Amino acid sequence: MAGKKVMSPKERVLTAINLEEPDRVPLFITITPQVAEKLSEHLGITTYTHPDSPLSENRISYTELLTHLGNDIVGIGACAPESNPTREIEEGILINEWKIRYRKSGYYTEMIEHPLARVDSVAEIEDFQLPDPLAPGRFDHARMIVEKYGRDYAICGDVEATIFETSWYLVGMEKFFIDLALRKPYVFALMDRVINYSLGVGKELVKLGADIIWLGDDFGSQQGMIISPQLWREVFKERMRFIIGELKKKNQALKIAYHCCGSYFPIMEDLIEVGVDILNALQPTALDMDTKKIKDSFGSKVSLFGAVDTQGVLPFGSLADIEREVKRVITEAAGDGGYILAGAHNIQPDTSVEKVIKLFEWTKKYGRYPEENYPV
């Protein structure tokens, strides 16, 4: 049976996230700086964007490389403002506009100092100066990307670390968890100020032309949620409903993607209830995160986005293993549309360039609609 008429990347994505079948499964692969460097050398593309974005770096970078390979979505987000870039204050030590200090550690950086590590009162939260979501220069990169790609590609505005993660980045994870469990008033004051920042960014990204806004916080671990579903519903559910409602007021056609690493099956129905349209990252190695089960449970209501195993198969599997993984996720998630193929995380430096390129090639080969063309 013949395939469908070839769509533009934007048409392909919008069709898929409206739970209809496009011509093929759309792609949105994200990578780390080291993978980008290796891809650049291999492809001969020596100029690519890598903006200073404390909360969205890998989601909005390397657009030139990834669209060349076949991404159908490009990311935009909030960057550090002109007046307060991330800077190295001593050898190997960085500080960003949130006043969080990092140490370079191998391929990555790790947080070593949290500006609110000793906070204990609402007054201290009110005295702390959070970044201005509309600071000059914050959206220069986003505007450039939309102008260059927005006509042909779907635009995804990244506002991950929407509430929980940015809050604990400022306080420190252990202290934040303890004080959240104790229901200390400052915790809620901080989260609501972070929400104001996230909404400011999100609304501007919608205004710039985002088709999708990508929200989320990591509440999952390999073996379950790191807080109980009950606590999530008590503290985060209505806050997320408010954020989504405010964003959709700006564009009724807007789709909301929600990112959570690890296991979060128990709150998926809640997320759908509050207005989430697309579930990510769908880490297949985590507890209760079987791709087919999620598709069977929720595929008539929401799209799926992710599910390719970046933890085991991509870095450690053979090319044949990766080909099987592409076939698996397409067979399990792509039926009747509603699927964007992506890694369950940014692709890491332990995955070879050849594997990254094959991931794109096999998606294009096996992801053609109608379903009769799917691999078995």
Secondary structure, 3 states (H helix, E strand, C coil): CCCCCCCCHHHHHHHHHCCCCCCECCECCCECHHHHHHHHHHHCCCCCCCCCCCCCHHHHCCHHHHHHHCCCEEEEECCCCCCCCCEEEECCEEECCCCCEEEEECCEEEEEECCCCCCCCHHHHHHCCCCCCCCCCCCHHHHHHHHHHCCCCEEEEECCCCCHHHHHHHHCHHHHHHHHHCCCHHHHHHHHHHHHHHHHHHHHHHHHCCCEEEEECCCEECCEECCCHHHHHHHHHHHHHHHHHHHHHHCCCCEEEEEECCCCHHHHHHHHHCCCCEEEECCCCCCCCCHHHHHHHHCCCCEEEEEECCCCHHHHCCHHHHHHHHHHHHHHHCCCCCEEEEECCCECCCCCHHHHHHHHHHHHHHCECCHHHCCC
